[in-house]
Amino acid sequence: MSEQTLLSVSDNDALGKVEIAPEVIEVIAGIAATEVKGLFAMRGNFASGVAERLGKKPHNKGVKVELTETGVSIELYVILHFGVSIPLVAQEIQSNIRQTLINMTALEIEEINIHVVGIQMDGKEDTDVED
């Protein structure tokens, strides 16, 4: 998870500040990505796998948010279903994340990079992909 500063999203300081933690953006992006047909799973690490086995659903699994001088950059590590069009599914994931983040946070995202790290063949139900 990111250990970076909060994102300020308020234009009017008369009522106070509105700040969003990068972890919140990770969760929103993760949920938006899972809404896209063709996505099998997000890649996690050992810690997220253990947490998932204990009943905690890590919605930011496979998502990394970085704050740069030029804006917000999002990296997603995904596993797609076999037979889908990788470019089309990746583009749909990018569009859904961008639109969801604009609707929920009013943030403009600099880039959303999709890393396809696996293809899931039909019939195999193992969703645990770890670093």
Secondary structure, DSSP 8 states (H G I E B T S, - for coil): ------EE--S-TTS---EE-HHHHHHHHHHHHHTSTTEEEE---HHHHHHHHTT---TTTTEEEEEETTEEEEEEEEEEETTS-HHHHHHHHHHHHHHHHHHHH---EEEEEEEEEEEE-TT--------
